[in-house]
Amino acid sequence: MALTVMGVRAEPLSSADVKSLLGRIRDRRATTPNLQADFQEERKVHLLDEPIASSGKVWFEAPNKFRREIKGNAPSITVSDGQQLWIYYPKFKSAEHYSLAKRSPLDAGITALTAGLSLQNLEANYRVTGTKEGDHIVLELQPRVPSLRRLLQRLEITLDPNLHVIRTNMLQPNGDQIVTTYTNHDHALLAASIFEFNPPPGTQITTPLGK
């Protein structure tokens, strides 16, 4: 069930309303496929007493290019051009390299990770319901396919009146929860280099899933 803002009544959307909304989102993505935003994230891990907080910036280009930079004591850079995925850890001068689009378990993970930003193929991958809370809309996504159900129990996406994603709430099957809030949305064109990654000299590179 979607979380309700205190004092704001949640009004369920009909199936027709949800379908119309998803159509509007598709139209918007067609004209503005680029997105960059700042984010703050809180990860609640069932094995830890305290949540893990992080912040950073994300860049996204439909349908599947993204860059995510986490700042702070445990910085990391995750970059994908839709075919290759890099995760770089500056403190350790190490990087993980993955090949995508080979039906690996990672592909489902990327689909789950980017669902809140891409908002594409939602009806194919999820059962989608929604509520209107004031001038915001909360979509609740429940995975249809087994590969996603292994990673994701439920995903809630909060949209502002401009259809910007301002919050995602991901609940995983093991009880872990990841809440991410997005601010300072910008739809300007993005340079292709944003989605490229060249390991700095001296970086130790591993391929956890093989080449």
Secondary structure as GFF3:
##gff-version 3
##sequence-region A 1 211
A	DSSP	beta_strand	10	12	.	.	.	ID=ss1
A	DSSP	alpha_helix	15	31	.	.	.	ID=ss2
A	DSSP	beta_strand	34	44	.	.	.	ID=ss3
A	DSSP	beta_strand	52	61	.	.	.	ID=ss4
A	DSSP	beta_strand	65	70	.	.	.	ID=ss5
A	DSSP	beta_strand	76	80	.	.	.	ID=ss6
A	DSSP	beta_strand	84	89	.	.	.	ID=ss7
A	DSSP	beta_strand	94	99	.	.	.	ID=ss8
A	DSSP	alpha_helix	105	118	.	.	.	ID=ss9
A	DSSP	alpha_helix	122	125	.	.	.	ID=ss10
A	DSSP	beta_strand	126	133	.	.	.	ID=ss11
A	DSSP	beta_strand	136	143	.	.	.	ID=ss12
A	DSSP	alpha_helix	146	149	.	.	.	ID=ss13
A	DSSP	beta_strand	154	159	.	.	.	ID=ss14
A	DSSP	beta_strand	165	171	.	.	.	ID=ss15
A	DSSP	beta_strand	177	186	.	.	.	ID=ss16
A	DSSP	three_ten_helix	192	195	.	.	.	ID=ss17
A	DSSP	beta_strand	204	206	.	.	.	ID=ss18
###
